């Protein structure tokens, strides 16, 4: 099964982290790694996560990019 590593920048709200997790679970994704760090001087969270259970990486990226609380989304190389 393929795994995709992502780096996200979300708003500084805990709700934004919950939405990322909820959105991922709704789409049937399995999160194998999740870490979030608040960057108070920039007012956002930097999130690193690994997901599996998808048919297309583009599908995952497109779905998450539509979330209004996500400011940046970058797939990471292994």
C-alpha positions as CSV (number, residue, x, y, z in Angstrom):
1,X,0.0,0.0,0.0
2,X,1.3,3.4,-0.9
3,X,2.0,6.0,1.8
4,X,2.1,9.7,1.2
5,X,4.0,12.1,3.5
6,X,2.6,15.6,3.8
7,X,3.6,18.9,5.4
8,X,0.6,21.2,6.1
9,X,0.4,24.7,7.5
10,X,-3.0,25.4,9.1
11,X,-4.5,28.3,10.9
12,X,-3.6,28.7,14.6
13,X,-6.8,27.2,15.8
14,X,-7.1,23.7,17.4
15,X,-10.3,23.3,15.3
16,X,-8.2,23.4,12.2
17,X,-6.3,20.3,13.4
18,X,-9.5,18.5,14.2
19,X,-10.8,19.3,10.7
20,X,-7.7,17.9,9.0
21,X,-8.1,14.7,11.0
22,X,-11.8,14.4,10.4
23,X,-11.5,15.1,6.7
24,X,-8.8,12.5,6.3
25,X,-10.9,9.9,8.2
26,X,-14.0,10.7,6.2
27,X,-12.1,9.9,3.0
28,X,-11.1,6.5,4.3
29,X,-7.4,7.5,4.8
30,X,-5.3,5.9,7.5
31,X,-3.0,8.2,9.3
32,X,0.1,6.4,10.4
33,X,2.0,9.4,11.7
34,X,0.8,12.9,12.8
35,X,2.7,15.7,14.5
36,X,1.7,19.3,14.9
37,X,3.7,22.2,16.3
38,X,2.2,25.6,17.1
39,X,4.3,28.5,15.7
40,X,2.8,31.4,17.8
41,X,4.8,34.2,16.1
42,X,3.3,33.2,12.8
43,X,-0.1,32.2,14.1
44,X,-0.2,28.7,12.6
45,X,0.4,25.1,13.1
46,X,3.0,23.1,11.1
47,X,1.7,19.6,10.6
48,X,3.6,16.6,9.3
49,X,1.5,13.5,8.6
50,X,1.7,10.2,6.7
51,X,-1.4,8.8,5.1
52,X,-2.3,5.6,3.3
53,X,-5.5,4.1,1.9
54,X,-5.9,6.2,-1.2
55,X,-6.1,5.4,-4.9
56,X,-4.5,8.5,-6.2
57,X,-2.0,11.0,-4.5
58,X,-3.6,13.8,-6.5
59,X,-7.0,12.9,-5.0
60,X,-5.6,13.3,-1.4
61,X,-3.8,16.5,-2.2
62,X,-6.8,18.1,-4.0
63,X,-9.2,17.2,-1.2
64,X,-7.0,18.6,1.6
65,X,-6.2,21.7,-0.4
66,X,-9.9,22.5,-0.5
67,X,-10.0,22.9,3.3
68,X,-10.2,26.6,4.2
69,X,-8.1,26.1,7.3
70,X,-5.1,24.8,5.3
71,X,-2.8,27.6,4.2
72,X,-0.1,25.4,2.6
73,X,0.1,21.8,1.5
74,X,3.4,20.2,0.4
75,X,3.9,16.5,-0.4
76,X,7.2,15.4,1.0
77,X,9.7,13.0,-0.7
78,X,10.7,9.9,1.2
